[in-house]
C-alpha cells in the first residue's frame, strides 16, 4: 500500500507542478495581450491598494451582503489559503505514517486551528453545494443566478474541496490514534470521535489507512491542479488566484467600485486627443485584444457566481444581456483566440493581417477560426456579443456593485459601444435623433435654448439668471443646474419649480444659467459618442468657469478663487459635472438637491408642518444611489414630512432596481421582454402605495409612464401619484394661511442664506 501511494502521489505531483507552471505562464502572457493603461492609473498608492485588498478579502465585504453565502465562502477561502501545511504533512506521511511537520506539527494552537478550519471549510462547502442545488437553472430558470454558468466546473471544484476537507479530518483522527492519544485532548477537540473510532485498530492497519488517506488527499489536490491547468478559462477555479491582483489593480485605490465617472477613451495607454487624434489611435474596442490588460484580467477572474446576473434589470425582464454571460463570452473568446494572438496575429485598422503565413503556420485551426469571429455580431454572423446584448445595458451599476472580484462590466460595455457608434455608426436608430438634437440644439429634445428659461415665468418669484440678473456666481450661494429634462420636460419641470420655490422659501441665494448651457453629455457618453460628450462638456466647463468668475491666475492654478457650488436635481447631471467634468478641467463642488434640502431642514430653514397623508415607497435612482452612494437624504426628507408612512420595496438602496432610462436607454425603444419600468412599478404597486417617490427626472418620467399605463389597464388605483421628494416637501412646507394671515408658525426661525 505504501509503495503504491508514494508512486501515485509523486507521479501526479510531477505532472501537476509542470502543468500548473505552464498554465501560470500562459495566463501571464494572455493578460499581457491587452492594451496598456494610462501610466500610474492602476498602480498609484501602493499602500492603500494593499490595505483595500486585505480588507476586501478578510472582510469579504461584497460576499457578506449575501448572508450565509458570504459566511460559508469565507471559511472555504481561508481554508484554501491556510491549510496547505496539511498537504505537506500528507507527503511526509507517505513515507512515515506517524510523521508530523517540524516545529509546528505538535504545537497545540496549530493543531486546533487545523481542526477548526478543516471542519468549517467542510461545512462551508456543503452549505455552498446545497445552495447551488436548491437554485439550479432546472428549478428556477432565468431567475437562477447560476443560469449559463459551466456546471461541471462548479461541481468539480466544490466536490474537490469537500473531498480534501473530509481527508483532513480523517487524517486528524488517524493521527490521534497512531500517536496514542489517551483521553480527550484539546488538540483533537473536533476529530476526537474519529480518534476513538480508529483507536482499536492494529498499527499496520492504521499505517495503511494513513498511507491511503494521504494519497487521496494529495491525489484529489493534484487532480484539481491538473484539471485547472488544462482549462485556463476555468474562472470558478482560477479566481482563487486571480482575484487578488484583480482587486489590487481595481480602478480606485480606496476600494470604491468602478462606478460614477466613465473613464476617458484611451489608445495604446494614452488618452485620445479628439482635436488632434493620432494616426494609429484606436477608437473603442472591436477586437478582444483591444481591451486593456485589466479588462483581460477581469474576464479571466470571473467566477460565474451570477450575482451580477441576479441583479441586472435587463436579465430580470427577459432581455439577452447577462453581465455574467457577457464576461464569460469575452473570456472564452479571448482564450480561444490567444494562440493566434501570441503567434503575432491580429488585424490593422484596414482589416489586413499583421502576421505572415509563416508566423501563423503552427496556430491551431480552431484559434484561426476564432480570430475570424466579429466581436459584435448576430448569431448568423457568428458574433461573440450580440448587438441586442450590448444595447440592453442601462449602465445602472448593479453588476459592478455586486461583483465580489471587482470586475468593471460597464467600462467594457461602453468601450464596445464606442466602436459601434464612432466607427460603424451601428446603434439603435431612435438614439440617432437624440444625438442629432444634441449636436444641433444642445439638448435631447431639439428645443430652442430660449425655452430653457420658460419655466421661470411659471413661478411667482424672481429666478436670477447669470449674466442678466447677476454678473457672475460669486453673488449667490449656489448655481442651480436645472438640466435639460428639468427645463424642458413637463413632468420634470414640476420638480424644478418645486425645488426653486423651496430655495426661495429658505432664503437661499441661487441663480440659473440663461439657456446657453448645453446638455452635460451623459447620454451621449454612455451611448458611446465620446467626441460629442467632449464637445458638450468642454463648452459647459468654459461657460461655468466664466460664470464663477475664474480669473487668469485661478485658471493657471486650476483653483477657483471662491467656492464653486452647484446643485442639481438630475442625478445624471450631478454625476457628470461632479465626477466627469474634472477630466475636462472643471472642478466644482456639486451636490444633489436632496442633500441640500435635507441640510436646510436640519438647519430649520425649511420646516415641514402640513401632513401629507398616505403610504409612500421611494425608488432609488441608480446614478444617485449606486453610482454616488446617496441613499439617506431622500429618505430623511420623507421621514420629516408629517403623515407619510414609508415602506421600502424589496429591491432598494444597493440592490435598487433601475427604472430603465440610464445608459441612454431613455432615448431607445424597449422591444425585448418586459419593460423595465413596468417591472419596477409592479414591485412598487405590490405595496399598494398612495405615492411613489423618486429624486430623478428620468425616473420620474419612466415611473409615471408605467403608472399611467397601469391605471388605464385597471391595475393601479387612480389616486396613486408619482412625485419627486421636493414636491412632497413643498406640499408640507407651504402651510395654509390662518385667519391672521400668517403663512408660517409663529415660532418658525427666520430663514437665513446658506453660507
N, C-alpha and C positions, 0 to 999 in steps of 0.2 A: 504493500500500500504506500509506504513512504517513498520508494523509488518512483513509482508511477506519479505520485503527487508532485514530486520535485521536477520530473521531466515535463509534465503537462504545464506546470506553472512557469518554468523557465522558458519553454518554447513560446508560450503566449506572451511572456514578458518581452522577449526579443522582438517578436513580430509587432506587438503593441507599441513599444517605445519607438521602433523605426517608423511605423506608420504615423504616430502622433507627431513626431518631429517633422515628417514630410508635410502633414496637414497644417501645422503651425506656419511653416514656410509658405505654403500655398495661400493661406488666408492673408498673411502679411503682404505678399505680392499682389494678391487680389484687391485688397483695400487700397494699396498704393496706385492702382489703376485709376482711381478717382482723381479729380482735379484738385489742385492746391486751394487752400483757403487763404483769405487775407492775413498777412503777417500778424501774429500775436492774437488773432481773434479766438483761437481755441487753446492757447497756452498762456494767457495772461493770468496773473495772480495765482501762482502755483500753490501757495499755502491754502488759499481759500478753496480752490478746486479740490484739494486733498481733503480738507475738512468736510466739504459738501459730499464727497464720495463716501467718507466714513459715516456721516450722518444718514445718508440715504440707505446705505447698506445695513448698518447696525440698527437703525431706527425703522427700516423697511417702510419709509414714510409714505410711499404710494400704495404698497401692498396692504398695509394695515387698515386702509379705508374699507377693505373688504372683509373685515371682521375675522372670522375663524380661518379664512383662506390665508390671510397675512400671518396669523399666528402659526399655523401649520407650516407655511413656507419658510418662515424664519428659522425654525428648528432644522428643516431639511437643508437650508443653505448653510447654516452654522455647522451642521454635521459634515457636510461635504468639505468644508474648509478646514475643520479642526480634527477630523478623525483619521487622516492619513497615517498617523503613528500606528493605528491598529493594523494597517496594511503592512507596514514594516515588521511588526511583530509576527504577523502571519507568515511572512517569508522566513523569519527565524525559526518558527515552529515547524516548518517543513523539514528542517534538519535536526531539531531537538525539541521534542514535544513540550517540555517544561521551560523553554527559553522565554525570557522577558527582556524588554528593552533595557539597555543600560541606564543607570541613574534614576530614571523616572518610572521604570517598569513596575516597581513595587511601592511606589510613592502613593499613599492613600488618596491625596487630593486628585492625582491624575487618574487613578482607577475609578474613583467616584464620578469624576467628570465624564469619563468614557462610558460608564454605566448609564448616567442620566441622559447624555446627549444621544447615545446609542438608542435608548428607549424612545426618546422624544422624536428622533429622526424617523424611527419606525412608525410611531403613532402618527406623526405628521404626514408621512407619505400615504398611510392608509386613509387618513382624512381626505387628502387631495385626490386619491383614487376614487373614493366614494363620491366626492363632489363631481368629478368628471362623469362617473357612471350615471349619476342622477340627472345630469344635464346633457346627455348625449343628443346630437342632432336628430337621431332617430326618434327621440322623445319630444324634443322641444322645437325642432325645425330651425328656422332662421333665428328664433329667439335664443337658441343656444349659442353662447359665446365661443363654443368650440366648433361651430359650423365652418367647414372649409379647412380646419387645421388637419395636419397629417397625423391621423390617429395612431398608426402603427408606431411612429416615432415617440409619441407621448406615452403609449403603453409600455414600450420598451424601456424608456428612461425610468418610468415610475416603478416598474417591477424589478429593474436592476437595483434601485435604491432600496426597495423592500427586501430583496434578497441579501444585500450587503448588511442592512440593519439586523436582520434575523441571524446572519452569520456572526456578527459582532457579539450579540447577546448569547448565542450558543457557545462561542469560544470562551466567553467570560465564565459560563457555567462549567465548561470542561477544565478551564484553568484553575478554578477554585477546587475542583475535585482532585486534580493531579497534584496540586500544591497542598493537599491535605488540610483544607480549611476546617477547623474544629469550632463548631458553634457559629452563631451569627456574627459576621464581621461587617463593619460599615463599608469596607471596600467592595463588598458584594451585595450592597443593600437592595439591588434590583434583581440580580441574577441568582440570589441565594436559593430560591426554589429549584433552579436548574442544578446548582451545586449539589443539593440534596438528592436530586433525581439521578445524577451521574455517580454519586459517591460510592455506590456498591459495586461498580464495575471494576474489572481487573485492570492492572496497569497497562497491559498490552492492548486491551480494548480501548482504554482512554487515549492511549497514544495514537492508535489507528483513527479514532474519531477526530482527534485534533488534526492529524495529517489531512484527513478527508475534508474537514470543515475549513481548514486554512486554504486548501486547494480550491474549494468552492468560492471562498471569499476572493481570493486572487483571480480565479478564473472569471467570475462574474465581472470584476473590475476591469480585467483586461479585454474581455469580450466587448464590454461597453466602450473601452478605448479604441479598439479596432473598428467597431461599427461607426463611431462618430468620426474617426479618421477617414473612413471611406465615404462619408457623407458630410462634406464640409458645409453644406447648406442646411444642416440639421439644427435649426435655431433653438429647439427645445433643449438641446444638449449644450451647444456652443455658447448660449447666453450665459452659462455659468462662468465662462472666462471673459467673453467679450463685453458683458455688461459693465465691468469695471472701467475699461478705457472709454466705453461709450458714455458713461455718466461723467467721467473725469473731463472729457472733451466737450461736454454739453455747451450750448450757446452761452449760458450765463454762469459765471463762476460762483455766484452767490447761491446757486441752487434753483433759481426761478426757472420755470418751464419756458419753452421756446414759443411764447405767445406774446400778444401785444404788437410790437413792430414786426413787419416783414423786413428781411434783410435786403440791402441793395443788390442789384444784379452784378455779378462778377464774371470775369472770363480769365482763365489762367491765374486765378488767385488775386486778381486786381479788379477794383470797382470800375465799371464801364463808364466812360465819359460820353454821354449821349450827344453832346455838342461836337465832339471830335472823336468818334469811336475808332479803335484800331482796326486795321485791315483784317486781322486774324481773330477779332473778337467773336465769340460765340454767344448768341442771344438765346437764353433759355436752354432747355435740355431736350434734345431729340434722339440722343443715344445714351444708353445707360452709363457709358464711361464718361459722359459729360457731367454727371453728378459729382459733387466733391467727394473726397475720400471719407469725410464724415458721413455723407449720405450712404456710401457703400458699407461703411461700418454699421450704420443704422439698420440697413437691410439684413445684414448678417446676424445682428443681435436679436432680432425679433424672435420671441419665444412662443408665438402663436397662442398666447393666453386668451386673446379675444376680448380683453377689457375695453379696448378702443371700439371694437365692433359692437359690443353690447350697448355702448353709449351713443353711437353715431346716429344722428337723426335721419340721414339718408337710408342707411341699412334698416332702421326700425320702421320705415314707411315703404318698404318694398322696392327700393332702388338698388341698382347693381353695385354701388360703392360700399365696400367694407374697407376701412383703413388697414385692417389686418391682411386681407387678401391682396390689397394693392401692394403692400410692402413685401408680402410673400412672393408675389408675381415678379416684382423687380429683383428680389434676391435670387430667385430660381433662374430668371433670365440672365442675370449678371454672372452667376456661377456657370451656367451652361455656355455662355459666350466667352468666358475667361480664357480658355486655351487659345482661342483666336486672337484675343487682345494681347495676351502675353507673348504671342509669336510676332507681334508688331502690326497686327491687323487693325483696321479702322478706316473710316471714310473722311475725306476732306470736305470742305464746305460745298463743293460741287458734286459730292457723292462719289468721287473716284477713290479707288482702293489705294491706300498708302503703301501697303506691303507688296513685295514681289511674289510671284508664284513660288519661287524657291523658298522664301521665308515661310510660306503657308503650306508647303507640301506635306508636312507631318501633322497638321492640325486635323483632328478627327472630323469626319463628315458632319456629325451632329452639331459640333461647335460652329462649323461654317454655315450650316442651315440656320442656326440660332442667330447668327450675325446678320442674316438677311431679313429677319423679322422687324417690322416697324415698331418703334416703342409705343406709339399711339396709333391704334388701328382697330377696326372692327374684327369680329371673328372671321369673316370672309377674307379679310386682308391679313389674317394670322397675326394681328397686333398683340402686343404684350398687355397694354392697358386700353380698354375700350373707351372711346370718347364719352359715352354716357357715364362711365365711372368718373372720368376726370371732371366733368361739368356738373356732377351731382353734389359736389362738396360745397358746404355753406361756410367753410372756414370757422366753424363755431368753436373749435379748440378742444372739444370733448376728448378726442383721441389723444392729443398731446398731454392733456391734463391727467388722463388715466394711465398712460403707459408707464409701467414700472421700471423700464430701462431707458427712458428719455429719448425715444425716437421722435424725430421732428417732422411729422407727417405733412403738416401744412406747407412748410418751406418746399418740400419736394413736389407737392401737387402744384403749387404756384409756379415753380420753375418749369414744369412741363407745360402749364398753361401759357407761360410767357412765349415759348417757342411757337405754340399753336397760333397765338394771336399775332405775334410780331413778324413771324416768317411765313407761316402757312395761311394766315387770315382764316383760320378754321375755328369757329366758335359759334354758339347758338345765335341765330340771326337776330333775335329780338335784342340781344345785347349790343348789336351794331348801332341801333337807334340811340341808345344811351351814350355810346362813345361819340357819335356824331354831334349830339347835343352838347356834350362836354367840350368838344373841340370848338364848336361854333358859338355857343351861348354861355359856357362855363357852368351849366347845371344840367342834371339828367333829364329834366322835363323840356328843355329847349325854350324856356320862357325868357322874356326880356329882363335885363338886370334891374330895371326900374321897379319891377314887380316884387323885388326882394324886400322893399320897404313899405309895400302897400298895407301890410298888417298893422303898421303903426297908426294908421288912420282909424283903426277899429278899437282903440283904447282911449280912455278919457284923461290921459295924462301925456306929457311930452316925453318922447323917447329920443334922447340926444343922439345925433349922428356925427361920427368923426369927420372932420373937415368942413362941417356945416354948422353944427351947434357947439362943438368943442374943437379946439385946434388940434390937439392930439390927446392921447390916452393918459398922459400924466395928470390930467384934470379930473380923472374918475378913478373909482376903486377897481372896476372890472371892465374889460371888454366882453360883452355878451356876443359870443359867436353863435348866431342864430342857425346857420347851416341851410342847405338847400331845402330839405324837407320842412324844417321849421318855418321857413319863409314862404314856401310855395305850395305845400300840400295842405289842403283844407283841414284835415284831421290833426295834423301835426301843428298847424297854426294855433289851435286851441291851447296846446301846451306852451307855445311861445308866448302867447298873450297872458296866460295864467302866471307863468314864471316872471315875466316882466312886471306884472302887477304886484306880485309878491315882493320883488325887489323894491318897487316904488313904495309899498306899504312899510317895508322895513327901513326905508331911508338909505338904501344902498345906492351910491352913485355909480351908474353904469352908462355905457354907450354902445352903439352898434356900428358896424361898417355901413357905408352908404349905398351898397349894391355893387361896388366894384370888386368885392371878393368873389372868388371862384369856388367851385366845389373843392373840397380838400383832396379829392382824388382817391378816396378809399376804394370805391367800386372799381375804378379803372385799374388800380394796382392789383387788386385781388382777382380781377378777371385775367390779368396778365399783360396789360398795356402799360409797361413801366415808363416808356418815354412820355406818355400823356400824364401820368402821375407826376413825373419830374417837372414837366412844364407847369402844370397847375400848382404844384407845391412851391416851386421857385417864385412864381408870381405872387402867391399868397404870402410867402415869407418876406419878400421885398416890401409888399404893401404893409404887412404887420410891423415890420421893423421901423418903417417910416411913421406909422401911426403911433408907435410907442415912443417916438421922438429920439431914436438912436442917433447919436452924433458920430462924427468920424472917429473919434478916439474910442468910443464904445464899439463901433463896428470893427476896428482894428483888433481890439482885445476880445471881441465876441462876448462882451459883458454888457448887460443893459445898465443904463445909468439909473434906472428906477425899476421896481418890481414890475414884471410883465405878467399881469394876472388876466387869465382868460377863463370864462365859464361857458360851458357848452351843454345844451340839452340833448344833443345827439351823441351817444357813445362812440359812434364811428368817427365823427369829427373830433371828439375828445381824444380817442386813441391815436388818430393820425397826427393831430397837432402836438400832443404830448410826447408820443413815442417815435414818430417817424420824421417830423419836421426838423428835429435836431440833426438828422442825416443831411439836411439841406441848409444847415446854418441857422435854423430857427429855434432858439432856446426860450421857452416860455414856461410860466407856472400855470398849469392847466388843471381845473377841477371840473367835476360834473355837477350839474345843477342840484342833484340830490344831496351832494356833500355840502354845498353852500346853504341849502335850505335847512339841513339838519343843524348846521352851525348857527344859523340865525334863530332857530327855535331854542337851542341851548343857551343863547345869549339873551333870550327874552325879547328879541326884536320881531319875532312872529309868534303869536300866541293862538293856537287852535282852541276855540271855545265852543263853536256851534257843532253839535253832534251830526255826524254823517252815518246814519243807521245802515246796518247790513253786514253780511258776511263777505269778506274780501279775500282774494287769493292773488299773490304777487308773482309775476313772471320775470325771471332774471334775464335781462338782455345779455347775450354772450359777450359782447365787446365791453360791457360794463363789469360783468361778473368774472367769468373765467379769464378773459384777456387782461383785466386790470384789477381783479380781486376786490371789487367794490360791491359788497353784499349787504352791509349793515345800514348805511344811511337811508335807503328807501324804506326799509323795514322799521327803522326808528321813527321816521316821519309818520308812517301808517299807525304805529303804536301810540303816537301823540294825538292823533285825531280822535276825539271822543265818539263813541258809538260804534266804531268799526271793530269787527271780530275777524282777526286774521287767521287763515288756515292755509298751511303750506301744501302745495301739490307734491305728489310722491317724488317727482324729479325736480329738485330745486338746488340753489347755490352751486357747488362744484359739479353736481350732476344735473343741473338745469337742462331743459330741452329747448333746442333752438326754435325760433319762430319760422325759419326757412328763408330769411331775407339776406343773410350775410353772404360774403364771398361773391358779391354781385348777383346773387340769385334773385334779388329784388326785381331785377330787370329781365329775368328769363322765365319762360313758361315752365310749368311743372307737369310733365306729361306721363311720367312713370310712377306707378304706385299711388299711395295715398298722399295727399298734400300734407306737407309738414305742419303747416299752421292748423290744419284740421286735427291732426294728431294731438297737438298741444292744447287746442281748445277743448277737445274731447276730455282730456285729462283735467282741465280746469272746470268744465261743466259737471264732471262727476262729483264735485264737491257741492253742487247746487249753489253757487255764489250769487250774490247780488252785483258784485263789482269784480271785474278782472283788471288788475292794475299792472302797469309796467313803467319803464323810465327810458324809453327809446322810441323815436318816431317811426322807425322801420317796424319794430314790434307792434306799435300801436296800429299801424295800417294792416299788417298781416293778421293780427288777432281780431281786429274789428271786422275785416272782410269775412273771416271764418264765422264769427259770432252772428253776423247778419245773415249769412247763409244758413246757419243752424236755425235761426228764428224763422226764416222763410220755409224751412222744412218741418217746422214744428218741433224741433229737437232742443230748443232753448227757450226759456221764458222771455217774454217781451221786455221785462223790466231790467234784465241783465245789461250792464254797460261796461265798456272798455275805456279806461281813462289813464292818463299819466298821474303819477303821485302828486305832481304840482297842482293839478286841478282839484284833487281831493283836499289838499292843504288849503287852497284858496277858498273853497267852499266853507271850510271850518274857520278860517281867519276872518273872512268877511262877515262879521256879525251884523244881524239886522239892527237898525236904529231903534232905540227905545223912545218912549214918548218925549223924553227930554232932549232927544236929538243926538244922543251920544252914540257914536259908532263903535266905541270900544269900552270895555270895563274901565271904571274909574281908576283902578289900581294898575292898569297896564303901563309898563315903563315907556318912557319916551323913546321912539326909535332913534338910533344913532348910526351914522355911517360906519361901515366895516372898515377898520384901519388896515 
